[in-house]
Amino acid sequence: RLRGRFTLAVTAGSSLELLARTITEEPFLSSLDWPKWNIFFVDERCAPSTSPCSSYKMLNDLLLRHVSIPEMQVYVAFDHTMTLDNLGHTCEPCSLMYQDQIRAVLGGSPSD
């Protein structure tokens, strides 16, 4: 409240299902200040955001399509369009970028 935002780190699965089911119904749906929400992921998989394996997809299906959280305030850990490293992996570079995003929003020094 002091910083004018609400930050939430979510995990997929039954916890997210329960949270989404609860806050997308009244009295929460109309009383929460959705534009102030910032959402991060704690267990996102290195998968496209449309994949059934993606925590983002689950969050989108259960929560985001029902509320007005600005898209730029939902911080996705992995971007499948990102250039692959020399081994063909995107997870490591995405993880480092995500770490920097978290620090930029919440405060802290960028990674080395």
Buried (B, 14 or more C-beta within 10 A) or exposed (E): EEEEBBBEEBBBEEEBEEBBEEBBEEEEEEEBEBEBBBBBBEEBBBBBBEEEEBBBBBBBBBBBEBBEBEEEBBBBBBBBEEEEEEEEEBBEBBBEBBBBBBEEBEEEEEEE
